[in-house]
């Protein structure tokens, strides 16, 4: 089979951390061709989606004393070739957020991939529908008390009601721009002005969950089923557990409550073509649904002794075989 990965420049990826690399390695190990491209290299020609693609060969990372270690030169790429994406069996849209106008345009181009010939993960329409903050709001009973607004007074009343809250920009990623706010904070108004960009943009405001100090669990879902999890725990004086801001990772179990949340999400995720998803759970509450380029596979594999990338590739093999 042929797999294409739409990624950020490959030289900027961290092979010991990046989930895209983990899945590329898994596909290569299972005997498939791996091709890479970038979002700006996509086109529509004669009513079909095309891309400038390069065949890539990877030197898989090795687990050494509990750390993933990569070769200094961990990949080689072939010549650039302009090809229709329908020549691929599967295309992974793995460009990192934020979701910008060029990102959205790339999803419009991916609409012109023939779904009868090629599986796109995740669905272009699903990527457009699922803002990683707003998408969670539909799963009532799974999320903590949450509002979305740019109105300072509405925010103040919410924070006073709950004693503390977390402000999240709707287009943020990796914990960027997330603020902890208490009613007594002398910078209360300023923080709201900064977060809403002078009341021009709505933000998510969630009741602060004290369980956040114990970790922010990332659960990986494949076709609506949880296949692995990792806990991200804040360090020092940082209240955010995101790995990008220094959160440490620890092995964690998928609980019955986690499975209940996944069961609630699964029909909607499948409806929207969101096959590979990472959800965030704090204290038994769903806080985000990550669909653009969910991460966590490397950490889960290292801590739990599994190979999630191979599970993803084998699921694609089985799905494509059933379609034929």
Steps between C-alpha positions, in 0.01 A plus 500: 500500500597863455460748786535878463560727799430873475737631764699802603856506357648163592826648626301683768339183638628334817524127422505411870176684571303558181199275444519550123847347497381212718224418252732535200746261663221254574377505141854451370561208739179337373626519143326808362633794298518832684463826311511849650378840391402835653172688493633769265591227247138395443309586181178424317560402137224381268266459794737283705725570799872481419811549709874536459609182676833351607564138587661481844709233671525508879749364750272407791574636846627261767399483865819549703480521881140616487552764228436497127831557322521589131785479254653841414378449143171327565336541158582521129265635235469438129431733211192720495220359286164658416242226547123469552428416863255231390806288418546471877308250711489740796583868554570634848434871552755566777583869471527643850251763617407780525228468239573794271342611172769308300423192712131528416579542131705178517194317634296635207756350262482168684125495430606410144662172606279216377378329822435179306871474423673670794431530871571849640579512874340709632213593271544852355139586586551363850811712550303810404208406726703414809653802664702328771342708775144554373445143383497371857202719595249266338587218739300619797556294810860437396636853525548726803297820540598701192401819322620664179482878488692821453288694748701610803202513734384152403852370565520676837169354615611150393836526678338635816246217493768230474779662702758448225498434127726432207492724190577333168537664158286307252786473251776413745724194509742326736379702798583834338308795639317305771453710813394420857270765645357568846244771585750677726773524236601867474567442130150356441388754241836513326518121468156492340598782263815313401321168459208641297727743312309800629162320496525421128527121528295255707694272729424180689467540876496177701455449871843420643532133587722449808578151365716675237788489748490119471521508123335562165437159342539463123297208365559391140192380311503297179164487323332596828678239713759591768830328424741668742550781750770707665481737796656846469577646841583867573846569638629778723260792526345433157127409513496365142593138438571529126827339392581810297517709819703251702241261637647163594340183369400189693336168425127499566207264463189555290224506762136404474413871504740559209329220307158652570618830353643322194171313452315831509734653242536204263183538286569869439867444422410226251230717341756777445775271368726569799692173513816589693420725795655600832267604779604673822345393831551668839341357811254296296394794281559545127675832436608486133470289184822516295463410132762688299819317595445328836819400675588252773584175320873512577439558870233229524717248313798576724311481828257219422706276272254514210521596130204726433632604159478140385145476633404801287665359187345156552157661541550674164612173339186327626270788403639528148478121452133503603427786258645299212 
